[in-house]
Amino acid sequence: MKRIKSALISVSDKSNLKPLLETLKKNKIKIISSGGTFKTIKKLKFQCLEVSNFTGFDEILDGRVKTLHPKIHAGILNKRKNKAHLKEMKTRNFENIDLVIVNFYQFEKIFKKTKNHNKIIENIDIGGPTMVRAAAKNYNDVTVITSSEQYPELISELNINKGCTSLKFRKKMSSLAFAETSFYDSVISEYFNKILKNQLPKRLVIHGNLIEKLRYGENPHQEGALYSQNVDLNINQVHGKSLSYNNYNDIFSALEISRSFPKNKGTVIVKHTNPCGASVLNNSIDSYRSALACDPVSAFGGIVACNFKVSKSLAIELNKIFFEVIIANGFEKNALRILKAKKNLRLIDASKFSFNKTIKFNSINESFLVQSEDDEVFSKNNFRVVSKKKPNKLQFENLMFALNISRFVKSNAIVLVSNKSTIGIGSGQPSRLDSAQIAIDKMNKFINVEKEIVAASDAFFPFVDGIEKLVQSGVTAVIQPAGSIRDKEIIKFANATSTILVFSKTRHFKH
């Protein structure tokens, strides 16, 4: 056990200080502090020594230098059982600091609130992380606290041990402290990478806040958790049982697809991260019904994402099918009443959710692949009509919708579309020909097609047989990336069959 005789407190988050200060007072622990924390402690009517009086050195450089002083750091870092350290501390008339309670300037909140670079830079904490690292290094003798959430545990430790802390407790707090300094520096690093537009730096630092420990991962024998670079996900679960790893995986996929649709328009149904139906029809009920019609069998037990507010009439329709999760930009009051009748149905309000440009990870062992998002916004400049027959406005819109959906389908991907709705999706096959056949089979099984059919492929057709199969099934227009050595053969076939053929400048694999 280590007796706590003195504590240095310097906190940006000044919440819940009073119970802590009462415990320190009860245990006759001397308090040293500075700046706003000193003023807060005095306002709460507790005794406190200002840092400048402790060190005999005034704050300088507009407060940039106040705790960066040998008396502070020697007080934290000296080894209490080291005779040379003890002698030097005595010679210099330095005192031990046994408890360091520090949380940092809120850099993350500041850079998200303002674009003023100078203001952001001034909120990079120097003294705080330096003291925390020093205390964490010297955990054998010093206790370090880095969050107001840790105060109850510290209070309990001091009360149980009569003003002392155990080695086990100090070691635990040290581990949390190094995690905190590392996290803090990673946020700063991320900020500089963003302003320098350096997505792939030489040293990549990843940070995340634990949002939720999950019951298990993809399977019951795997551990699972959800982390976020933000303090929350900006999605709100308003009903239903807790979400699983697989639920979250599907939710993220559904949100990614949904947010690619026009504002307040579009429905997608996701199963095992793949879309099994999507529609951007204007009417919300028509949009949902069309998405469902694409593959109602796969939709069972899936996740629905509506890029609009769910009405009472839509809720009645949604309630007819078993879904794990329904995501929407809010729910009308009567809609909630209807959907909440199913006790386990998870309802997610994603009205505040937005996508930020970021990088994606795929990890194995101690290595991970990194890439930017496939978030290209389609425009006519990205495409080239290579067939003699040209698409009209509706045909082109359907082709764009088909290609957009294809980039969210596991490769090899074939997407069939009619009337701004998917009517057949073939995904994840080693052969593009097999994916085409699956899409066609699903269309023939579930859809009575009354309007023109278009198709999208996430990559080029390596042979004519793929596009030939689509045309034989009734497809009149195809969009695909260019780049095959047989592009000329594909164009020749399209012209021979009066098929509209559009080449995309970009490929959209999703392995």
Order of alpha helices (4+ residues) and beta strands (2+ residues): beta-beta-alpha-beta-alpha-beta-alpha-alpha-alpha-beta-alpha-alpha-alpha-beta-alpha-beta-alpha-beta-beta-beta-alpha-beta-beta-alpha-alpha-beta-alpha-beta-alpha-beta-beta-beta-beta-alpha-beta-beta-alpha-beta-alpha-beta-alpha-beta
